Amino acid sequence: MRAGLLLSLLLAGAAQAQEPARPMTLDDFLKPEPPAEALPAETPPAEIPPTETAPPEPAKPKTLIEALTAAGFDPRTKVEGASVQVVQGQRALFHLDAKAAPVLDGIDAGKLGAAQPEGQAETYKGSGAGRIGLALDASPAKKQSYMKVWNGLAAPVTFELELAAIRKGQLMRRKVEGCAVPAGGVHSQSWPDPVIAVTVSKVAPAPRDATPCS
């Protein structure tokens, strides 16, 4: 009995195995595909911040000239446009052209008598006919700065004057009222500041009502 039942089950399984597979229809192709599993998001690599290189510190000036240059001051005796600049310890010699513009003739190095110790003479000579001389000097012992103007022209001349001095380590500029230097004469001024340069501008024959230099 059991053997007959087992035989019947085996025959039924074999019959099912021999049934042909169902052919694929259009509906099978139109069926939506099951959603694909989402892939895990990739973690972007951490950005490495750029290395900032600090700019090198500017070198500290080693001399007064380097310090003045760093402050925007040109420490030279020169003619520039209608102005004549003279630095301490030098004299500029110049004449006026047909338009009354200064033309540099030469630069001297020397000492003014007022800045010299007692008994020592001035090293500068006259400016010469037709030329103007402008010199600047200083005396640390007297704590004074000195300027001298030689007028070698045949008429009085006037000018505007600007001082460049050092105060508490800072470059300072200030205007000083000018005066009329007589023809063939000289004029001297002094200040209790460490003046490093004087600049004269608008040098011209003096009008009749100009204040003469004392």
C-alpha positions as CSV (number, residue, x, y, z in Angstrom):
1,M,0.0,0.0,0.0
2,R,2.7,2.4,1.0
3,A,4.8,1.3,-2.0
4,G,1.8,2.1,-4.3
5,L,1.4,5.6,-2.8
6,L,5.1,6.4,-3.1
7,L,5.0,5.3,-6.8
8,S,2.0,7.6,-7.4
9,L,3.9,10.6,-6.0
10,L,6.9,10.0,-8.1
11,L,4.9,9.7,-11.2
12,A,3.1,13.0,-10.5
13,G,6.4,14.8,-9.9
14,A,7.8,13.4,-13.2
15,A,4.7,14.6,-15.0
16,Q,5.1,18.1,-13.6
17,A,8.7,18.2,-14.6
18,Q,7.8,17.3,-18.2
19,E,5.3,20.3,-18.5
20,P,6.8,22.9,-20.8
21,A,7.7,26.3,-19.3
22,R,5.3,29.2,-19.8
23,P,6.4,31.4,-22.7
24,M,7.2,35.1,-21.9
25,T,4.6,37.6,-22.9
26,L,4.6,41.4,-23.5
27,D,3.3,42.0,-20.0
28,D,6.4,40.4,-18.6
29,F,8.6,43.0,-20.4
30,L,6.3,45.9,-19.2
31,K,6.4,45.0,-15.6
32,P,8.4,47.6,-13.6
33,E,11.7,46.4,-12.4
34,P,12.2,46.2,-8.7
35,P,14.0,49.3,-7.4
36,A,17.7,48.9,-7.1
37,E,19.2,49.1,-3.7
38,A,20.7,52.5,-3.1
39,L,24.5,52.4,-2.8
40,P,25.9,54.0,0.3
41,A,27.1,57.6,-0.4
42,E,30.8,58.0,-0.6
43,T,32.2,60.4,2.0
44,P,34.2,63.1,0.1
45,P,37.8,63.3,1.2
46,A,38.4,66.0,3.7
47,E,39.8,69.2,2.2
48,I,43.3,70.1,3.4
49,P,43.4,73.8,4.1
50,P,46.2,75.6,2.2
51,T,49.2,76.5,4.2
52,E,49.4,80.3,4.6
53,T,52.9,81.6,4.5
54,A,53.2,84.9,6.4
55,P,55.0,87.6,4.4
56,P,58.5,88.3,5.6
57,E,58.8,91.3,7.8
58,P,60.5,94.3,6.1
59,A,64.1,94.8,7.2
60,K,64.6,97.6,9.7
61,P,66.5,100.6,8.4
62,K,70.1,100.6,9.5
63,T,70.9,104.2,8.7
64,L,69.2,107.6,8.8
65,I,69.1,107.7,5.0
66,E,67.4,104.3,4.8
67,A,64.9,105.4,7.4
68,L,64.1,108.6,5.5
69,T,63.8,106.7,2.3
70,A,61.4,104.3,3.9
71,A,59.3,107.3,5.1
72,G,59.0,108.5,1.5
73,F,61.7,111.2,1.7
74,D,64.4,111.5,-0.9
75,P,67.5,112.5,1.0
76,R,69.4,114.2,-1.8
77,T,70.3,117.7,-2.7
78,K,68.5,118.3,-6.0
79,V,66.5,120.6,-8.2
80,E,63.0,119.3,-9.0
81,G,60.6,121.4,-10.9
82,A,60.6,124.9,-9.4
83,S,62.1,123.7,-6.1
84,V,65.6,123.3,-4.7
85,Q,66.2,120.8,-1.9
86,V,69.4,120.8,0.2
87,V,70.2,118.2,2.8
88,Q,72.3,118.8,5.9
89,G,76.0,119.2,5.3
90,Q,75.7,120.4,1.7
91,R,75.2,123.5,-0.5
92,A,73.4,123.8,-3.8
93,L,74.5,126.3,-6.3
94,F,72.0,127.3,-9.0
95,H,70.9,130.0,-11.4
96,L,67.5,131.0,-12.8
97,D,66.8,130.5,-16.4
98,A,64.7,132.8,-18.6
99,K,61.5,131.6,-17.0
100,A,62.9,132.0,-13.5
101,A,63.2,128.3,-13.0
102,P,66.1,127.0,-11.0
103,V,68.9,125.2,-12.8
104,L,71.4,123.3,-10.7
105,D,75.1,124.3,-11.3
106,G,76.8,122.2,-8.6
107,I,76.7,120.7,-5.1
108,D,79.3,121.4,-2.4
109,A,80.0,119.7,0.9
110,G,81.2,121.8,3.8
111,K,80.5,123.5,7.1
112,L,78.8,126.8,8.0
113,G,80.7,129.1,10.3
114,A,77.7,129.3,12.8
115,A,77.8,125.5,13.2
116,Q,81.6,125.3,13.8
117,P,83.2,125.3,17.2
118,E,84.8,128.5,18.3
119,G,87.9,129.4,16.4
120,Q,87.0,127.3,13.3
121,A,86.1,129.1,10.1
122,E,83.4,128.5,7.5
123,T,84.5,126.3,4.6
124,Y,82.2,127.8,2.0
125,K,83.1,130.7,-0.3
126,G,80.7,133.0,-2.2
127,S,78.2,131.6,-4.7
128,G,79.7,133.7,-7.6
129,A,78.0,136.3,-9.8
130,G,74.7,135.2,-11.3
131,R,74.2,132.3,-9.0
132,I,72.4,131.6,-5.7
133,G,73.8,129.4,-3.0
134,L,71.7,127.5,-0.4
135,A,73.4,125.6,2.4
136,L,72.2,123.7,5.5
137,D,74.3,122.6,8.5
138,A,73.8,121.6,12.2
139,S,75.6,121.7,15.5
140,P,74.8,118.9,17.9
141,A,76.7,120.8,20.7
142,K,74.6,123.9,20.2
143,K,71.4,122.0,19.4
144,Q,70.7,124.2,16.4
145,S,70.3,123.8,12.6
146,Y,71.5,126.6,10.3
147,M,70.7,127.7,6.8
148,K,72.5,130.3,4.7
149,V,71.6,131.9,1.4
150,W,74.0,133.6,-0.9
151,N,72.4,135.9,-3.5
152,G,74.8,136.4,-6.4
153,L,72.2,138.1,-8.6
154,A,72.0,141.8,-9.3
155,A,68.5,142.1,-7.7
156,P,66.9,141.0,-4.4
157,V,65.3,137.6,-4.5
158,T,62.4,136.1,-2.5
159,F,61.5,132.5,-2.0
160,E,59.2,130.1,-0.1
161,L,60.9,127.9,2.5
162,E,60.0,124.5,3.8
163,L,61.8,122.6,6.6
164,A,62.0,118.8,6.9
165,A,62.9,117.8,10.5
166,I,62.9,114.7,12.7
167,R,60.8,114.9,15.9
168,K,60.3,111.9,18.1
169,G,61.4,109.6,15.3
170,Q,58.9,111.0,12.9
171,L,59.5,113.1,9.7
172,M,57.8,116.5,10.1
173,R,57.5,119.3,7.5
174,R,56.6,122.9,8.0
175,K,56.5,126.1,6.1
176,V,58.6,129.1,7.1
177,E,57.9,132.7,6.0
178,G,60.6,133.8,3.5
179,C,62.1,137.2,3.0
180,A,64.0,139.2,0.4
181,V,67.7,138.6,0.2
182,P,69.5,141.7,-1.0
183,A,71.4,141.7,-4.2
184,G,74.9,140.4,-3.6
185,G,74.0,139.8,0.0
186,V,73.6,136.8,2.3
187,H,71.0,135.7,4.8
188,S,71.2,133.2,7.6
189,Q,68.5,131.5,9.8
190,S,68.6,128.9,12.6
191,W,66.1,126.6,14.3
192,P,66.3,124.5,17.4
193,D,65.1,121.4,15.5
194,P,67.2,118.6,13.9
195,V,66.5,119.9,10.3
196,I,67.6,117.3,7.8
197,A,66.6,119.3,4.6
198,V,65.4,122.7,3.5
199,T,63.5,123.3,0.3
200,V,63.1,126.7,-1.4
201,S,60.5,127.3,-4.1
202,K,59.1,130.1,-6.1
203,V,62.5,131.8,-6.2
204,A,62.0,135.1,-8.0
205,P,63.2,138.8,-8.1
206,A,61.7,140.4,-5.1
207,P,58.8,142.9,-5.5
208,R,59.4,146.4,-4.1
209,D,57.2,145.8,-1.1
210,A,58.8,142.5,-0.1
211,T,60.0,142.2,3.5
212,P,63.8,142.4,3.5
213,C,65.7,139.7,5.4
214,S,67.1,141.0,8.7
